[in-house]
Amino acid sequence: MSTTRTSSWRLPAVAVATVLGITGCADETPDTDARGAVGPDEAVTEELKVLQVQLAYPLDGVYDIGEDAPLYLGIANTGGQEDDLLDVRGPDFVDAALTVDGEPAPIRVPENDNVYVGAEGAPSIVLEDLQTSLRSSQSIPVTLVFEEAGEVTVDAMVAAAGQEPTEPFDFEDPAEDPTN
């Protein structure tokens, strides 16, 4: 007759590993909130991908018909050819404003590089004149049109509360430190 012995350390070890795993993941993803949805990733081509496509969380919790919504996403280009994002279209908004350095322009995606749309000082996209009201975790389809790679349609989800972009922490100037 064989006896199976259960180690008393297994359950606490699994619990600790789970907590450390969750904590480790949270530390690697700055400025996101695990409570809500993060937008989808979608391949345009083998070398060009759009990442975490989402609409900013609305200040009052809802986008009403007629409002504008900032669109946030990353564009990863692992290929040897640059490409331009020329347009963003969809049935639930009238137009999209693409700006680079404050001026209307296509968004250039250099070869072997990433572009972060919506980050401070980066290119931006604003979906103008929404034709539907939207709350957190609801989505609308957006079609991103690239000059070389073509089009891809992805659902842009409204970010959850707490996922809205925040201002970076402003560290004090060390030269002004009164303890020196």
Contact map, one row per residue, 1 for C-alpha under 8 A:
111000000000000000000000000000000000000000000000000000000000000000000000000000000000000000000000000000000000000000000000000000000000000000000000000000000000000000000000000000000000
111100000000000000000000000000000000000000000000000000000000000000000000000000000000000000000000000000000000000000000000000000000000000000000000000000000000000000000000000000000000
111110000000000000000000000000000000000000000000000000000000000000000000000000000000000000000000000000000000000000000000000000000000000000000000000000000000000000000000000000000000
011111000000000000000000000000000000000000000000000000000000000000000000000000000000000000000000000000000000000000000000000000000000000000000000000000000000000000000000000000000000
001111100000000000000000000000000000000000000000000000000000000000000000000000000000000000000000000000000000000000000000000000000000000000000000000000000000000000000000000000000000
000111110000000000000000000000000000000000000000000000000000000000000000000000000000000000000000000000000000000000000000000000000000000000000000000000000000000000000000000000000000
000011111100000000000000000000000000000000000000000000000000000000000000000000000000000000000000000000000000000000000000000000000000000000000000000000000000000000000000000000000000
000001111110000000000000000000000000000000000000000000000000000000000000000000000000000000000000000000000000000000000000000000000000000000000000000000000000000000000000000000000000
000000111111100000000000000000000000000000000000000000000000000000000000000000000000000000000000000000000000000000000000000000000000000000000000000000000000000000000000000000000000
000000111111110000000000000000000000000000000000000000000000000000000000000000000000000000000000000000000000000000000000000000000000000000000000000000000000000000000000000000000000
000000011111111000000000000000000000000000000000000000000000000000000000000000000000000000000000000000000000000000000000000000000000000000000000000000000000000000000000000000000000
000000001111111100000000000000000000000000000000000000000000000000000000000000000000000000000000000000000000000000000000000000000000000000000000000000000000000000000000000000000000
000000001111111110000000000000000000000000000000000000000000000000000000000000000000000000000000000000000000000000000000000000000000000000000000000000000000000000000000000000000000
000000000111111111000000000000000000000000000000000000000000000000000000000000000000000000000000000000000000000000000000000000000000000000000000000000000000000000000000000000000000
000000000011111111100000000000000000000000000000000000000000000000000000000000000000000000000000000000000000000000000000000000000000000000000000000000000000000000000000000000000000
000000000001111111110000000000000000000000000000000000000000000000000000000000000000000000000000000000000000000000000000000000000000000000000000000000000000000000000000000000000000
000000000000111111111000000000000000000000000000000000000000000000000000000000000000000000000000000000000000000000000000000000000000000000000000000000000000000000000000000000000000
000000000000011111111100000000000000000000000000000000000000000000000000000000000000000000000000000000000000000000000000000000000000000000000000000000000000000000000000000000000000
000000000000001111111110000000000000000000000000000000000000000000000000000000000000000000000000000000000000000000000000000000000000000000000000000000000000000000000000000000000000
000000000000000111111111000000000000000000000000000000000000000000000000000000000000000000000000000000000000000000000000000000000000000000000000000000000000000000000000000000000000
000000000000000011111111100000000000000000000000000000000000000000000000000000000000000000000000000000000000000000000000000000000000000000000000000000000000000000000000000000000000
000000000000000001111111110000000000000000000000000000000000000000000000000000000000000000000000000000000000000000000000000000000000000000000000000000000000000000000000000000000000
000000000000000000111111111000000000000000000000000000000000000000000000000000000000000000000000000000000000000000000000000000000000000000000000000000000000000000000000000000000000
000000000000000000011111111100000000000000000000000000000000000000000000000000000000000000000000000000000000000000000000000000000000000000000000000000000000000000000000000000000000
000000000000000000001111111110000000000000000000000000000000000000000000000000000000000000000000000000000000000000000000000000000000000000000000000000000000000000000000000000000000
000000000000000000000111111111000100000000000000000000000000000000000000000000000000000000000000000000000000000000000000000000000000000000000000000000000000000000000000000000000000
000000000000000000000011111111000000000000000000000000000000000000000000000000000000000000000000000000000000000000000000000000000000000000000000000000000000000000000000000000000000
000000000000000000000001111111000000000000000000000000000000000000000000000000000000000000000000000000000000000000000000000000000000000000000000000000000000000000000000000000000000
000000000000000000000000111111110000000000000000000000000000000000000000000000000000000000000000000000000000000000000000000000000000000000000000000000000000000000000000000000000000
000000000000000000000000011111110000000000000000000000000000000000000000000000000000000000000000000000000000000000000000000000000000000000000000000000000000000000000000000000000000
000000000000000000000000000011111000000000000000000000000000000000000000000000000000000000000000000000000000000000000000000000000000000000000000000000000000000000101100000000000000
000000000000000000000000000011111100000000000000000000000000000000000000000000000000000000000000000000000000000000000000000000000000000000000000000000000000000001100000000000000000
000000000000000000000000000000111111000000000000000000000000000000000000000000000000000000000000000000000000000000000000000000000000000000000000000000000000000101100000000000000000
000000000000000000000000010000011111100000000000000000000000000000000000000000000000000000000000000000000000000000000000000000000000000000000000000000000000000000000000000000000000
000000000000000000000000000000001111100000000000000000000000000000000000000000000000000000000000000000000000000000000000000000000000000000000000000000000000000100000000000000000000
000000000000000000000000000000001111110000000000000000000000000000000000000000000000000000000000000000000000000000000000000000000000000010000000000000000000001110100000000000000000
000000000000000000000000000000000111111000000000000000000000000000000000000000000000000000000000000000000000000000000000000000000000000010000000000000000000101100000000000000000000
000000000000000000000000000000000001111100000000000111000000000000000000000000000000000000000000000000000000000000000000000000000000000000000000000000000000101000000000000000000000
000000000000000000000000000000000000111110000000001111000000000000000000000000000000000000000000000000000000000000000000000000000000000000000000000000000011101000000000000000000000
000000000000000000000000000000000000011111000000001111000000000000000000000000000000000000000000000000000000000000000000000000000000000000000000000000000111000000000000000000000000
000000000000000000000000000000000000001111100000111110000000000000000000000000000000000000000000000000000000000000000000000000000000000000000000000000000000000000000000000000000000
000000000000000000000000000000000000000111110000111000000000000000000000000000000000000000000000000000000000000000000000000000000000000000000000000000010100000000000000000000000000
000000000000000000000000000000000000000011111111110000000000000000000000000000000000000000000000000000000000000000000000000000000000000000000000000000010000000000000000000000000000
000000000000000000000000000000000000000001111111110000000000000000000000000000000000000000000000000000000000000000000000000000000000000000000000000011110000000000000000000000000000
000000000000000000000000000000000000000000111111100000000000000000000000000000000000000000000000000000000000000000000000000000000000000000000000000010000000000000000000000000000000
000000000000000000000000000000000000000000111111100000000000000000000000000000000000000000000000000000000000000000000000000000000000000000000000000000000000000000000000000000000000
000000000000000000000000000000000000000000111111100000000000000000000000000111100000000000000000000000000000000000000000000000000000000000000000000000000000000000000000000000000000
000000000000000000000000000000000000000000111111110000000000000000000000001111100000000000000000000000000000000000000000000000000000000000000000000010000000000000000000000000000000
000000000000000000000000000000000000000011111111111000000000000000000000001110000000000000000000000000000000000000000000000000000000000000000000000000000000000000000000000000000000
000000000000000000000000000000000000000011110001111110000000000000000000111100000000000000000000000000000000000000000000000000000000000000000000000000000000000000000000000000000000
000000000000000000000000000000000000001111000000111110000000000000000000111100000000000000000000000000000000000000000000000000000000000000000000000000000000000000000000000000000000
000000000000000000000000000000000000011110000000011111000000000000000001110000000000000000000000000000000000000000000000000000000000000000000000000000000000000000000000000000000000
000000000000000000000000000000000000011110000000011111100000000000000011110000000000000000000000000000000000000000000000000000000000000000000000000000000111100000000000000000000000
000000000000000000000000000000000000011100000000000111110000000000000011100000000000000000000000000000000000000000000000000000000000000000000000000000000001111000000000000000000000
000000000000000000000000000000000000000000000000000011111000000000001111000000000000000000000000000000000000000000000000000000000000000000000000000000000001111000000000000000000000
000000000000000000000000000000000000000000000000000001111100000000001111000000000000000000000000000000000000000000000000000000000000000000000000000000000000011000111000000000000000
000000000000000000000000000000000000000000000000000000111110100000000000000000000000000000000000000000000000000000000000000000000000000100000000000000000000011111110000000000000000
000000000000000000000000000000000000000000000000000000011111111000001000000000000000000000000000000000000000000000000000000000000000001000000000000000000000000000000000000000000000
000000000000000000000000000000000000000000000000000000001111110000000000000000000000000000000000000000000000000000000000000000000000000000000000000000000000000000000000000000000000
000000000000000000000000000000000000000000000000000000000111111000000000000000000000000000000000000000000000000000000000000000000000000000000000000000000000000000000000000000000000
000000000000000000000000000000000000000000000000000000001111111000000000000000000000000000000000000000000000000000000000000000000000001100000000000000000000000010000000000000000000
000000000000000000000000000000000000000000000000000000000111111100000000000000000000000000000000000000000000000000000000000000000000111100000000000000000000000000000000000000000000
000000000000000000000000000000000000000000000000000000000101111110111000000000000000000000000000000000000000000000000000000000000100111000000000000000000000000000000000000000000000
000000000000000000000000000000000000000000000000000000000000011111100000000000000000000000000000000000000000000000000000000000000101110000000000000000000000000000000000000000000000
000000000000000000000000000000000000000000000000000000000000001111100000000000000000000000000000000000000000000000000000000000001111100000000000000000000000000000000000000000000000
000000000000000000000000000000000000000000000000000000000000000111110000000000000000000000000000000000000000000000000000000000011111000000000000000000000000000000000000000000000000
000000000000000000000000000000000000000000000000000000000000001111111000000000000000000000000000000000000000000000000000000000011100000000000000000000000000000000000000000000000000
000000000000000000000000000000000000000000000000000000000000001001111100000000000000000000000000000000000000000000000000000001111100000000000000000000000000000000000000000000000000
000000000000000000000000000000000000000000000000000000110100001000111110000000000000000000000000000000000000000000000000000001110100000000000000000000000000000000000000000000000000
000000000000000000000000000000000000000000000000000000110000000000011111000000000000000000000000000000000000000000000100000111100000000000000000000000000000000000000000000000000000
000000000000000000000000000000000000000000000000000011110000000000001111100000000000000000000000000000000000000000001100000111100000000000000000000000000001000000000000000000000000
000000000000000000000000000000000000000000000000000111110000000000000111110000000000000000000000000000000000000000011110000110000000000000000000000000000000000000000000000000000000
000000000000000000000000000000000000000000000000011111000000000000000011111000000000000000000000000000000000000000011100000000000000000000000000000000000000000000000000000000000000
000000000000000000000000000000000000000000000000011110000000000000000001111100000000000000000000000000000000000001111000000000000000000000000000000000000000000000000000000000000000
000000000000000000000000000000000000000000000001111000000000000000000000111110000000000000000000000000000000100001111000000000000000000000000000000000000000000000000000000000000000
000000000000000000000000000000000000000000000011111000000000000000000000011111000000000000000000000000000000100111100000000000000000000000000000000000000000000000000000000000000000
000000000000000000000000000000000000000000000011100000000000000000000000001111100100000000000000000000000000111111000000000000000000000000000000000000000000000000000000000000000000
000000000000000000000000000000000000000000000011000000000000000000000000000111110000000000000000000000000000001110000000000000000000000000000000000000000000000000000000000000000000
000000000000000000000000000000000000000000000011000000000000000000000000000011111100000000000000000000000000001100000000000000000000000000000000000000000000000000000000000000000000
000000000000000000000000000000000000000000000000000000000000000000000000000001111100000000000000000000000000001100000000000000000000000000000000000000000000000000000000000000000000
000000000000000000000000000000000000000000000000000000000000000000000000000000111110000000000000000000000000011100000000000000000000000000000000000000000000000000000000000000000000
000000000000000000000000000000000000000000000000000000000000000000000000000010111111000000000000000000000001111000000000000000000000000000000000000000000000000000000000000000000000
000000000000000000000000000000000000000000000000000000000000000000000000000000001111100000000000000000000001111000000000000000000000000000000000011110000000000000000000000000000000
000000000000000000000000000000000000000000000000000000000000000000000000000000000111110000000000000000000111100000000000000000000000000000000000011100000000000000000000000000000000
000000000000000000000000000000000000000000000000000000000000000000000000000000000011111000000000000000000111100000000000000000000000000000000001111000000000000000000000000000000000
000000000000000000000000000000000000000000000000000000000000000000000000000000000001111100000000000000001110000000000000000000000000000000000001111000000000000000000000000000000000
000000000000000000000000000000000000000000000000000000000000000000000000000000000000111110000001010000000100000000000000000000000000000000000001110000000000000000000000000000000000
000000000000000000000000000000000000000000000000000000000000000000000000000000000000011111000011000000000000000000000000000000000000000000000111100000000000000000000000000000000000
000000000000000000000000000000000000000000000000000000000000000000000000000000000000001111101011000000000000000000000000000000000000000000000111100000000000000000000000000000000000
000000000000000000000000000000000000000000000000000000000000000000000000000000000000000111111100000000000000000000000000000000000000000000011110000000000000000000000000000000000000
000000000000000000000000000000000000000000000000000000000000000000000000000000000000000011111100000000000000000000000000000000000010000000001100000000000000000000000000000000000000
000000000000000000000000000000000000000000000000000000000000000000000000000000000000000001111100000000000000000000000000000000000111000000011000000000000000000000000000000000000000
000000000000000000000000000000000000000000000000000000000000000000000000000000000000000011111111000000000000000000000000000000111111000000000000000000000000000000000000000000000000
000000000000000000000000000000000000000000000000000000000000000000000000000000000000000001111111000000000000000000000000000000111110000000000000000000000000000000000000000000000000
000000000000000000000000000000000000000000000000000000000000000000000000000000000000000110001111100000000000000000000000000000111000000000000000000000000000000000000000000000000000
000000000000000000000000000000000000000000000000000000000000000000000000000000000000001110001111110000000000000000000000000011110000000000000000000000000000000000000000000000000000
000000000000000000000000000000000000000000000000000000000000000000000000000000000000000000000011111000010000000000000000000111110000000000000000000000000000000000000000000000000000
000000000000000000000000000000000000000000000000000000000000000000000000000000000000001000000001111100011110000000000000001111000000000000000000000000000000000000000000000000000000
000000000000000000000000000000000000000000000000000000000000000000000000000000000000000000000000111111111110000000000000001110000000000000000000000000000000000000000000000000000000
000000000000000000000000000000000000000000000000000000000000000000000000000000000000000000000000011111111110000000000000011100000000000000000000000000000000000000000000000000000000
000000000000000000000000000000000000000000000000000000000000000000000000000000000000000000000000001111100000000000000000111000000000000000000000000000000000000000000000000000000000
000000000000000000000000000000000000000000000000000000000000000000000000000000000000000000000000001111110000000000000000000000000000000000000000000000000000000000000000000000000000
000000000000000000000000000000000000000000000000000000000000000000000000000000000000000000000000001111111000000000000000000000000000000000000000000000000000000000000000000000000000
000000000000000000000000000000000000000000000000000000000000000000000000000000000000000000000000111101111100000000000000000000000000000000000000000000000000000000000000000000000000
000000000000000000000000000000000000000000000000000000000000000000000000000000000000010000000000011100111110000000000000000000000000000000000000000000000000000000000000000000000000
000000000000000000000000000000000000000000000000000000000000000000000000000000000001111000000000011100011111000000000000000000000000000000000000000000000000000000000000000000000000
000000000000000000000000000000000000000000000000000000000000000000000000000000000001110000000000011100001111100000000000001000000000000000000000000000000000000000000000000000000000
000000000000000000000000000000000000000000000000000000000000000000000000000000000111100000000000000000000111110000000000000000000000000000000000000000000000000000000000000000000000
000000000000000000000000000000000000000000000000000000000000000000000000001110000111100000000000000000000011111011100000000000000000000000000000000000000000000000000000000000000000
000000000000000000000000000000000000000000000000000000000000000000000000000010001110000000000000000000000001111111000000000000000000000000000000000000000000000000000000000000000000
000000000000000000000000000000000000000000000000000000000000000000000000000011111110000000000000000000000000111110000000000000000000000000000000000000000000000000000000000000000000
000000000000000000000000000000000000000000000000000000000000000000000000000111111000000000000000000000000000011111000000000000000000000000000000000000000000000000000000000000000000
000000000000000000000000000000000000000000000000000000000000000000000000000111000000000000000000000000000000111111100000000000000000000000000000000000000000000000000000000000000000
000000000000000000000000000000000000000000000000000000000000000000000000011110000000000000000000000000000000110111110000000000000000000000000000000000000000000000000000000000000000
000000000000000000000000000000000000000000000000000000000000000000000000011100000000000000000000000000000000100011111000000000000000000000000000000000000000000000000000000000000000
000000000000000000000000000000000000000000000000000000000000000000000001111000000000000000000000000000000000000001111110011000000000000000000000000000000000000000000000000000000000
000000000000000000000000000000000000000000000000000000000000000000000011111000000000000000000000000000000000000000111110011110000000000000000000000000000000000000000000000000000000
000000000000000000000000000000000000000000000000000000000000000000000111100000000000000000000000000000000000000000011111111110000000000000000000000000000000000000000000000000000000
000000000000000000000000000000000000000000000000000000000000000000000001000000000000000000000000000000000000000000011111111100000000000000000000000000000000000000001000000000000000
000000000000000000000000000000000000000000000000000000000000000000000000000000000000000000000000000000000000000000000111110000000000000000000000000000000000000000000000000000000000
000000000000000000000000000000000000000000000000000000000000000000000000000000000000000000000000000010000000000000000111111000000000000000000000000000000000000000000000000000000000
000000000000000000000000000000000000000000000000000000000000000000000000000000000000000000000000000110000000000000011111111100000000000000000000000000000000000000000000000000000000
000000000000000000000000000000000000000000000000000000000000000000000000000000000000000000000000011110000010000000011110111110000000000000000000000000000000000000000000000000000000
000000000000000000000000000000000000000000000000000000000000000000000111000000000000000000000000111100000000000000001110011111000000000000000000000000000000000000000000000000000000
000000000000000000000000000000000000000000000000000000000000000000000111000000000000000000000001111000000000000000001100001111100000000000000000000000000000000000000000000000000000
000000000000000000000000000000000000000000000000000000000000000000011110000000000000000000000001110000000000000000000000000111110000000000000000000000000000000000000000000000000000
000000000000000000000000000000000000000000000000000000000000000000011110000000000000000000001111100000000000000000000000000011111100000000000000000000000000000000000000000000000000
000000000000000000000000000000000000000000000000000000000000000001111000000000000000000000001111100000000000000000000000000001111100000000000000000000000000000000000000000000000000
000000000000000000000000000000000000000000000000000000000000000011110000000000000000000000001110000000000000000000000000000000111110000000000000000000000000000000000000000000000000
000000000000000000000000000000000000000000000000000000000000001111111000000000000000000000011100000000000000000000000000000000111111100000000000000000000000000000000000000000000000
000000000000000000000000000000000000000000000000000000000000000011000000000000000000000000111100000000000000000000000000000000001111100000000000000000000000000000000000000000000000
000000000000000000000000000000000000000000000000000000000000000111000000000000000000000000011000000000000000000000000000000000000111110000000000000000000000000000000000000000000000
000000000000000000000000000000000000000000000000000000000000011110000000000000000000000000000000000000000000000000000000000000000111111000000000000000000000000000000000000000000000
000000000000000000000000000000000000000000000000000000000000011100000000000000000000000000000000000000000000000000000000000000000001111101100000000000000000010000000000000000000000
000000000000000000000000000000000000000000000000000000000100111000000000000000000000000000000000000000000000000000000000000000000000111111000000000000000000010000000000000000000000
000000000000000000000000000000000000000000000000000000001000110000000000000000000000000000000000000000000000000000000000000000000000011111000000000000000000111110000000000000000000
000000000000000000000000000000000001100000000000000000000000000000000000000000000000000000000000000000000000000000000000000000000000001111100000000000000000111100000000000000000000
000000000000000000000000000000000000000000000000000000000000000000000000000000000000000000000000000000000000000000000000000000000000011111110000000000000000110000000000000000000000
000000000000000000000000000000000000000000000000000000000000000000000000000000000000000000000000000000000000000000000000000000000000010011111000000000000011110000000000000000000000
000000000000000000000000000000000000000000000000000000000000000000000000000000000000000001010000000000000000000000000000000000000000000001111100000000000011100000000000000000000000
000000000000000000000000000000000000000000000000000000000000000000000000000000000000000001110000000000000000000000000000000000000000000000111110000000001111000000000000000000000000
000000000000000000000000000000000000000000000000000000000000000000000000000000000000000111100000000000000000000000000000000000000000000000011111000000001111000000000000000000000000
000000000000000000000000000000000000000000000000000000000000000000000000000000000000000111000000000000000000000000000000000000000000000000001111100000111100000000000000000000000000
000000000000000000000000000000000000000000000000000000000000000000000000000000000000111110000000000000000000000000000000000000000000000000000111110000111000000000000000000000000000
000000000000000000000000000000000000000000000000000000000000000000000000000000000000111110000000000000000000000000000000000000000000000000000011111001110000000000000000000000000000
000000000000000000000000000000000000000000000000000000000000000000000000000000000011111000000000000000000000000000000000000000000000000000000001111111100000000000000000000000000000
000000000000000000000000000000000000000000000000000000000000000000000000000000000011110000000000000000000000000000000000000000000000000000000000111111000000000000000000000000000000
000000000000000000000000000000000000000000000000000000000000000000000000000000000011000000000000000000000000000000000000000000000000000000000000011111000000000000000000000000000000
000000000000000000000000000000000000000000011001000000000000000000000000000000000010000000000000000000000000000000000000000000000000000000000000011111100000000000000000000000000000
000000000000000000000000000000000000000000010000000000000000000000000000000000000000000000000000000000000000000000000000000000000000000000000000111111110000000000000000000000000000
000000000000000000000000000000000000000000010000000000000000000000000000000000000000000000000000000000000000000000000000000000000000000000000011110011111000000000000000000000000000
000000000000000000000000000000000000000001110000000000000000000000000000000000000000000000000000000000000000000000000000000000000000000000000011100001111100000000000000000000000000
000000000000000000000000000000000000000000000000000000000000000000000000000000000000000000000000000000000000000000000000000000000000000000001111000000111110000000000000000000000000
000000000000000000000000000000000000000101000000000010000000000000000000000000000000000000000000000000000000000000000000000000000000000000001110000000011111000000000000000000000000
000000000000000000000000000000000000001100000000000010000000000000000000000000000000000000000000000000000000000000000000000000000000000000111100000000001111100000000000000000000000
000000000000000000000000000000000000001100000000000011100000000000000010000000000000000000000000000000000000000000000000000000000000000000111100000000000111110000000000000000000000
000000000000000000000000000000000000111000000000000011100000000000000000000000000000000000000000000000000000000000000000000000000000000111110000000000000011111000000000000000000000
000000000000000000000000000000000000000000000000000001111000000000000000000000000000000000000000000000000000000000000000000000000000011111100000000000000001111100000000000000000000
000000000000000000000000000000000001111000000000000001111000000000000000000000000000000000000000000000000000000000000000000000000000000110000000000000000000111110110000000000000000
000000000000000000000000000000001011100000000000000000001000000000000000000000000000000000000000000000000000000000000000000000000000000110000000000000000000011111110000000000000000
000000000000000000000000000000000001000000000000000000001000100000000000000000000000000000000000000000000000000000000000000000000000000100000000000000000000001111110000000000000000
000000000000000000000000000000011000000000000000000000001000000000000000000000000000000000000000000000000000000000000000000000000000000000000000000000000000000111110000000000000000
000000000000000000000000000000111001000000000000000000011000000000000000000000000000000000000000000000000000000000000000000000000000000000000000000000000000001111111000000000000000
000000000000000000000000000000000000000000000000000000011000000000000000000000000000000000000000000000000000000000000000000000000000000000000000000000000000001111111100000000000000
000000000000000000000000000000100000000000000000000000010000000000000000000000000000000000000000000000000000000000000010000000000000000000000000000000000000000000111110000000000000
000000000000000000000000000000100000000000000000000000000000000000000000000000000000000000000000000000000000000000000000000000000000000000000000000000000000000000011111000000000000
000000000000000000000000000000000000000000000000000000000000000000000000000000000000000000000000000000000000000000000000000000000000000000000000000000000000000000001111100000000000
000000000000000000000000000000000000000000000000000000000000000000000000000000000000000000000000000000000000000000000000000000000000000000000000000000000000000000000111110000000000
000000000000000000000000000000000000000000000000000000000000000000000000000000000000000000000000000000000000000000000000000000000000000000000000000000000000000000000011111000000000
000000000000000000000000000000000000000000000000000000000000000000000000000000000000000000000000000000000000000000000000000000000000000000000000000000000000000000000001111100000000
000000000000000000000000000000000000000000000000000000000000000000000000000000000000000000000000000000000000000000000000000000000000000000000000000000000000000000000000111110000000
000000000000000000000000000000000000000000000000000000000000000000000000000000000000000000000000000000000000000000000000000000000000000000000000000000000000000000000000011111011000
000000000000000000000000000000000000000000000000000000000000000000000000000000000000000000000000000000000000000000000000000000000000000000000000000000000000000000000000001111111000
000000000000000000000000000000000000000000000000000000000000000000000000000000000000000000000000000000000000000000000000000000000000000000000000000000000000000000000000000111111000
000000000000000000000000000000000000000000000000000000000000000000000000000000000000000000000000000000000000000000000000000000000000000000000000000000000000000000000000000011111000
000000000000000000000000000000000000000000000000000000000000000000000000000000000000000000000000000000000000000000000000000000000000000000000000000000000000000000000000000111111100
000000000000000000000000000000000000000000000000000000000000000000000000000000000000000000000000000000000000000000000000000000000000000000000000000000000000000000000000000111111111
000000000000000000000000000000000000000000000000000000000000000000000000000000000000000000000000000000000000000000000000000000000000000000000000000000000000000000000000000000011111
000000000000000000000000000000000000000000000000000000000000000000000000000000000000000000000000000000000000000000000000000000000000000000000000000000000000000000000000000000001111
000000000000000000000000000000000000000000000000000000000000000000000000000000000000000000000000000000000000000000000000000000000000000000000000000000000000000000000000000000001111
